[in-house]
């Protein structure tokens, strides 16, 4: 992930979706960090939601599907506003699913 981020930031708008170049995780996982006050990301970005993706080699098509759907939701600032107001993981996931 660090190597991917150094080459080109994974931040867009108010979201970052860090992931590796190579799908080499032992098991596919997603990690979510929400910070309503924002996180400085790179040199010129401030993000409020970070979704880290680790994908194993047998799920590379899953990466593209998940990445594309999440990106569609995250480009809308109103969606981000709704998501950062969530106070629990379950509430965040429910809201994200409703936006998909």
Buried (B, 14 or more C-beta within 10 A) or exposed (E): EEEBBEEEBBBEBBBBBBBBEEBEBEEBEEEEEBEEEEBEBBEEBEBBBBBBBBBBEEBEEBBEEBBEEBBEBBEEEEBBEBBBEBEEEEEBEEBBEEBE
